[in-house]
Amino acid sequence: MRRESEGDIHSEGRIDIAAIEAAIAPAMAAMGYRVVRVTFMGGGRRATLQVMAERIDEAAMGVEDCTRLSHAISALLDVADPIASSYLLEVSSPGIDRPLVRREDFERFAGFEAKIELREPVEGRRRFRGRLLGMAGEDVALSIDGETCRLPLATVTRAKLVLTDELLAPSAPGRAA
């Protein structure tokens, strides 16, 4: 769901995504949702603040969930005023092939296939695809062709689950049974 909104900008003319997340996360949690990711894309007339959310009970997100969250988040952002120009507010579910953003995501989705991109190469590569094994200290553990590869979490720039039959199964985390 999209909604046009307006607001003020934080110091130095930059959008403070962490401050936006901090402003909306407690209310979302009280409503039974958690933030997956907050991003701000574009500029000018097509600027979009995307809030990706999921239900804490791990049931599937519906249009009603997104509508409910959109109204609540919009009201919070009208008060917090984090963005100076007009923008679209887009509230969505992460989808089945969801992004992996937090340390907990790599633990929660251990056993599923994922694609991971790094800022700095490991063993001469920046892109990896394999089965998530969870976290090993500060590294994401990934099984690739039977070998365990450790990727520093601090250098992960993008990670997401790969759409597989296993991920589509009703017993997968975030899927309604």
KEMAR-954285 format. One record per residue (C-alpha): residue number from 1; residue in three letters; x, y, z. Coordinates in steps of 0.05 Angstrom, whole numbers, plus 5000, padded with zeros to 4 digits. Example, Ala and Ser with C-alpha at 12.3 -4.5 7.8 and 13.67 -1.06 7.14 Angstrom:
BEGIN
+-----+-----+------+------+------+
!   n ! res !    u !    v !    w !
+-----+-----+------+------+------+
!   1 ! ALA ! 5246 ! 4910 ! 5156 !
!   2 ! SER ! 5273 ! 4979 ! 5143 !
+-----+-----+------+------+------+
REM end
This chain:
BEGIN
+-----+-----+------+------+------+
!   n ! res !    u !    v !    w !
+-----+-----+------+------+------+
!   1 ! MET ! 5000 ! 5000 ! 5000 !
!   2 ! ARG ! 5027 ! 5069 ! 4982 !
!   3 ! ARG ! 5011 ! 5136 ! 5013 !
!   4 ! GLU ! 5040 ! 5204 ! 4998 !
!   5 ! SER ! 5066 ! 5241 ! 5059 !
!   6 ! GLU ! 5110 ! 5299 ! 5078 !
!   7 ! GLY ! 5159 ! 5315 ! 5134 !
!   8 ! ASP ! 5223 ! 5348 ! 5158 !
!   9 ! ILE ! 5293 ! 5324 ! 5146 !
!  10 ! HIS ! 5345 ! 5304 ! 5198 !
!  11 ! SER ! 5409 ! 5344 ! 5204 !
!  12 ! GLU ! 5457 ! 5347 ! 5145 !
!  13 ! GLY ! 5402 ! 5335 ! 5095 !
!  14 ! ARG ! 5405 ! 5259 ! 5100 !
!  15 ! ILE ! 5349 ! 5211 ! 5115 !
!  16 ! ASP ! 5363 ! 5175 ! 5181 !
!  17 ! ILE ! 5336 ! 5105 ! 5169 !
!  18 ! ALA ! 5356 ! 5081 ! 5238 !
!  19 ! ALA ! 5317 ! 5138 ! 5270 !
!  20 ! ILE ! 5256 ! 5122 ! 5227 !
!  21 ! GLU ! 5260 ! 5049 ! 5247 !
!  22 ! ALA ! 5269 ! 5068 ! 5321 !
!  23 ! ALA ! 5207 ! 5113 ! 5316 !
!  24 ! ILE ! 5162 ! 5060 ! 5286 !
!  25 ! ALA ! 5187 ! 4993 ! 5314 !
!  26 ! PRO ! 5157 ! 4998 ! 5384 !
!  27 ! ALA ! 5087 ! 5013 ! 5358 !
!  28 ! MET ! 5093 ! 4958 ! 5306 !
!  29 ! ALA ! 5114 ! 4909 ! 5360 !
!  30 ! ALA ! 5055 ! 4929 ! 5403 !
!  31 ! MET ! 5010 ! 4915 ! 5343 !
!  32 ! GLY ! 5041 ! 4845 ! 5334 !
!  33 ! TYR ! 5091 ! 4861 ! 5278 !
!  34 ! ARG ! 5166 ! 4868 ! 5271 !
!  35 ! VAL ! 5207 ! 4910 ! 5223 !
!  36 ! VAL ! 5244 ! 4869 ! 5171 !
!  37 ! ARG ! 5276 ! 4927 ! 5134 !
!  38 ! VAL ! 5267 ! 5002 ! 5123 !
!  39 ! THR ! 5294 ! 5033 ! 5059 !
!  40 ! PHE ! 5289 ! 5101 ! 5025 !
!  41 ! MET ! 5294 ! 5100 ! 4950 !
!  42 ! GLY ! 5296 ! 5153 ! 4896 !
!  43 ! GLY ! 5286 ! 5226 ! 4905 !
!  44 ! GLY ! 5241 ! 5281 ! 4881 !
!  45 ! ARG ! 5170 ! 5262 ! 4861 !
!  46 ! ARG ! 5184 ! 5187 ! 4862 !
!  47 ! ALA ! 5217 ! 5182 ! 4930 !
!  48 ! THR ! 5193 ! 5121 ! 4968 !
!  49 ! LEU ! 5201 ! 5100 ! 5040 !
!  50 ! GLN ! 5192 ! 5025 ! 5041 !
!  51 ! VAL ! 5176 ! 4990 ! 5107 !
!  52 ! MET ! 5179 ! 4915 ! 5102 !
!  53 ! ALA ! 5145 ! 4880 ! 5161 !
!  54 ! GLU ! 5125 ! 4811 ! 5184 !
!  55 ! ARG ! 5078 ! 4785 ! 5237 !
!  56 ! ILE ! 5110 ! 4765 ! 5303 !
!  57 ! ASP ! 5067 ! 4702 ! 5305 !
!  58 ! GLU ! 5098 ! 4684 ! 5237 !
!  59 ! ALA ! 5030 ! 4678 ! 5204 !
!  60 ! ALA ! 5025 ! 4702 ! 5132 !
!  61 ! MET ! 5017 ! 4776 ! 5121 !
!  62 ! GLY ! 4954 ! 4799 ! 5085 !
!  63 ! VAL ! 4931 ! 4864 ! 5053 !
!  64 ! GLU ! 4894 ! 4880 ! 5117 !
!  65 ! ASP ! 4960 ! 4875 ! 5156 !
!  66 ! CYS ! 4995 ! 4923 ! 5108 !
!  67 ! THR ! 4936 ! 4972 ! 5110 !
!  68 ! ARG ! 4934 ! 4971 ! 5186 !
!  69 ! LEU ! 5009 ! 4982 ! 5190 !
!  70 ! SER ! 5008 ! 5036 ! 5137 !
!  71 ! HIS ! 4958 ! 5078 ! 5176 !
!  72 ! ALA ! 4997 ! 5070 ! 5241 !
!  73 ! ILE ! 5065 ! 5084 ! 5210 !
!  74 ! SER ! 5039 ! 5144 ! 5172 !
!  75 ! ALA ! 5012 ! 5174 ! 5236 !
!  76 ! LEU ! 5078 ! 5163 ! 5272 !
!  77 ! LEU ! 5118 ! 5193 ! 5215 !
!  78 ! ASP ! 5072 ! 5253 ! 5212 !
!  79 ! VAL ! 5092 ! 5267 ! 5284 !
!  80 ! ALA ! 5166 ! 5249 ! 5278 !
!  81 ! ASP ! 5173 ! 5286 ! 5211 !
!  82 ! PRO ! 5236 ! 5250 ! 5187 !
!  83 ! ILE ! 5235 ! 5269 ! 5113 !
!  84 ! ALA ! 5232 ! 5340 ! 5086 !
!  85 ! SER ! 5202 ! 5328 ! 5018 !
!  86 ! SER ! 5141 ! 5289 ! 4997 !
!  87 ! TYR ! 5149 ! 5214 ! 4989 !
!  88 ! LEU ! 5108 ! 5151 ! 4981 !
!  89 ! LEU ! 5101 ! 5105 ! 5041 !
!  90 ! GLU ! 5101 ! 5033 ! 5019 !
!  91 ! VAL ! 5087 ! 4979 ! 5071 !
!  92 ! SER ! 5096 ! 4907 ! 5049 !
!  93 ! SER ! 5111 ! 4837 ! 5072 !
!  94 ! PRO ! 5181 ! 4810 ! 5058 !
!  95 ! GLY ! 5153 ! 4757 ! 5012 !
!  96 ! ILE ! 5174 ! 4684 ! 5010 !
!  97 ! ASP ! 5244 ! 4698 ! 4983 !
!  98 ! ARG ! 5253 ! 4750 ! 5038 !
!  99 ! PRO ! 5315 ! 4792 ! 5051 !
! 100 ! LEU ! 5360 ! 4770 ! 5108 !
! 101 ! VAL ! 5378 ! 4833 ! 5145 !
! 102 ! ARG ! 5393 ! 4819 ! 5218 !
! 103 ! ARG ! 5435 ! 4767 ! 5253 !
! 104 ! GLU ! 5371 ! 4734 ! 5278 !
! 105 ! ASP ! 5349 ! 4724 ! 5205 !
! 106 ! PHE ! 5410 ! 4682 ! 5189 !
! 107 ! GLU ! 5395 ! 4639 ! 5251 !
! 108 ! ARG ! 5320 ! 4634 ! 5240 !
! 109 ! PHE ! 5326 ! 4612 ! 5168 !
! 110 ! ALA ! 5384 ! 4563 ! 5178 !
! 111 ! GLY ! 5372 ! 4503 ! 5133 !
! 112 ! PHE ! 5346 ! 4543 ! 5074 !
! 113 ! GLU ! 5382 ! 4564 ! 5011 !
! 114 ! ALA ! 5406 ! 4636 ! 5007 !
! 115 ! LYS ! 5443 ! 4684 ! 4962 !
! 116 ! ILE ! 5493 ! 4730 ! 4997 !
! 117 ! GLU ! 5532 ! 4789 ! 4969 !
! 118 ! LEU ! 5592 ! 4819 ! 5006 !
! 119 ! ARG ! 5625 ! 4887 ! 5004 !
! 120 ! GLU ! 5694 ! 4855 ! 5007 !
! 121 ! PRO ! 5714 ! 4790 ! 4974 !
! 122 ! VAL ! 5724 ! 4725 ! 5012 !
! 123 ! GLU ! 5767 ! 4675 ! 4975 !
! 124 ! GLY ! 5765 ! 4720 ! 4914 !
! 125 ! ARG ! 5688 ! 4722 ! 4911 !
! 126 ! ARG ! 5635 ! 4772 ! 4931 !
! 127 ! ARG ! 5573 ! 4730 ! 4913 !
! 128 ! PHE ! 5554 ! 4665 ! 4946 !
! 129 ! ARG ! 5496 ! 4616 ! 4942 !
! 130 ! GLY ! 5487 ! 4558 ! 4989 !
! 131 ! ARG ! 5450 ! 4529 ! 5049 !
! 132 ! LEU ! 5448 ! 4573 ! 5111 !
! 133 ! LEU ! 5479 ! 4540 ! 5172 !
! 134 ! GLY ! 5466 ! 4599 ! 5218 !
! 135 ! MET ! 5518 ! 4642 ! 5253 !
! 136 ! ALA ! 5588 ! 4622 ! 5274 !
! 137 ! GLY ! 5611 ! 4679 ! 5319 !
! 138 ! GLU ! 5608 ! 4742 ! 5276 !
! 139 ! ASP ! 5605 ! 4702 ! 5211 !
! 140 ! VAL ! 5548 ! 4675 ! 5170 !
! 141 ! ALA ! 5560 ! 4601 ! 5159 !
! 142 ! LEU ! 5540 ! 4576 ! 5091 !
! 143 ! SER ! 5546 ! 4506 ! 5062 !
! 144 ! ILE ! 5568 ! 4507 ! 4989 !
! 145 ! ASP ! 5577 ! 4439 ! 4955 !
! 146 ! GLY ! 5586 ! 4406 ! 5022 !
! 147 ! GLU ! 5640 ! 4455 ! 5046 !
! 148 ! THR ! 5627 ! 4505 ! 5101 !
! 149 ! CYS ! 5643 ! 4577 ! 5082 !
! 150 ! ARG ! 5645 ! 4632 ! 5135 !
! 151 ! LEU ! 5625 ! 4701 ! 5111 !
! 152 ! PRO ! 5635 ! 4762 ! 5157 !
! 153 ! LEU ! 5566 ! 4789 ! 5175 !
! 154 ! ALA ! 5595 ! 4860 ! 5177 !
! 155 ! THR ! 5611 ! 4857 ! 5103 !
! 156 ! VAL ! 5543 ! 4830 ! 5079 !
! 157 ! THR ! 5511 ! 4882 ! 5033 !
! 158 ! ARG ! 5453 ! 4840 ! 5009 !
! 159 ! ALA ! 5425 ! 4772 ! 5028 !
! 160 ! LYS ! 5360 ! 4737 ! 5012 !
! 161 ! LEU ! 5328 ! 4669 ! 5013 !
! 162 ! VAL ! 5324 ! 4631 ! 4947 !
! 163 ! LEU ! 5255 ! 4609 ! 4925 !
! 164 ! THR ! 5255 ! 4533 ! 4931 !
! 165 ! ASP ! 5201 ! 4480 ! 4942 !
! 166 ! GLU ! 5228 ! 4472 ! 5012 !
! 167 ! LEU ! 5217 ! 4546 ! 5026 !
! 168 ! LEU ! 5147 ! 4542 ! 4998 !
! 169 ! ALA ! 5128 ! 4486 ! 5047 !
! 170 ! PRO ! 5076 ! 4507 ! 5099 !
! 171 ! SER ! 5124 ! 4490 ! 5156 !
! 172 ! ALA ! 5176 ! 4541 ! 5133 !
! 173 ! PRO ! 5186 ! 4600 ! 5182 !
! 174 ! GLY ! 5138 ! 4656 ! 5166 !
! 175 ! ARG ! 5090 ! 4610 ! 5128 !
! 176 ! ALA ! 5021 ! 4595 ! 5154 !
! 177 ! ALA ! 5012 ! 4521 ! 5170 !
+-----+-----+------+------+------+
REM end
